Each structure stands twice: as structure tokens, then as C-alpha cells.
Amino acid sequence: MTQKAKGASASTGQSAGDAFVAGQKTIEQVVAASTQGYEQVVEMTKDHVEKTSTAALKGYDDVAAFNKESMDAFVKAGEIWTKGFENFGKACFEFAQGSAQESVEAAKSMMSAKTITDVVDAQSAFAKSSFDKAVAESTNLSEMSMKITNEATAPIQAQFSAVAQKFVKSAA
């Protein structure tokens, strides 16, 4: 081989080696940059998943707590309603029992009357007394039913107010 050919061959070899080294460095830089970018994406994704999971779990816990509180309010309202109408039923029974006893007393009074005037007077007194007691008892039962209704709905209203306040706070 000639001197010129050897020089060209050596120079080409050196240039190829330099190009190879430069290419290798470029590839290493690209791989390093890609790895760094990939690690950043993985870290950002991990952070996002953690935040989303935490928010979802908190939301689930809030819903579970809301459901429990609501059920507790409805159970308490049901207990109040049941107890109240048990008392209401007793009051109705006592009124009916008292009315029946008064009817028996009035019937005895009318049977033992000596004149028609005595019968009419006994019947009038019984009718007036029965009417007055019926009006008084209906007022009493009406007040009792309103009290039962207000007491029974109080736990539900309180729960509704608490939930409304939570939503207002979370929206603010």
C-alpha cells in the first residue's frame, strides 16, 4: 500500500472512531435524558395516583359517615314516632273507655228517671257533657299528634341541616 493510502486509511479509521465515540456519547445522553424524563413521569403519576386515591377514600369515608348518620337519624325518628303513637293510642283508648263508662252511667240515670222530663234532662246533660269532653279530647289529641310529629322529625331535620352545612363549607 502506498503512503498516501495508509494515511487516508488511518485518517478514516480515526474519523470513524471519533464518530463512533461521538455517536455513543449522543446515545448515552439521549438514554440518560429519556430515563430522567421517564422517572419524572413515573413520579408525577405516582403522586397523582396517591392524591386521587386519598381523595377518593376520603370521599368514600364521608359518604359512609353520612349514610350512618342518616340511618341513625331515621332510626331515632322511628323510635320517637313509635313511642309517641303508643301514647296516642293509649290516650284514645282511655277516652273511649271513659266515654263508654259515662254512657253506661247516663243509661242507668235515664232508666231510673221517674218522669219524661227527668229522662230529657239526663239525656241533655249527657249530650252536653259528651260533646264538651269530645271537643276537649280532640284538641288534646291534635296537640299530642303535632308534638309527636315535631319530635319525630327533629332528628331528620338536624341531620339535614348538618349535611347542608357540610356542603356549604365544602363549596366555599
Secondary structure, DSSP 8 states (H G I E B T S, - for coil): --HHHHHHHHHHHHHHHHHHHHHHHHHHHHHHHHHHHHHHHHHHHHHHHHHHHHHHHHHHHHHHHHHHHHHHHHHHHHHHHHHHHHHHHHHHHHHHHHHHHHHHHHHHHHHT-SSHHHHHHHHHHHHHHHHHHHHHHHHHHHHHHHHHHHHHHHHHHHHHHHHHHHHHHHH-
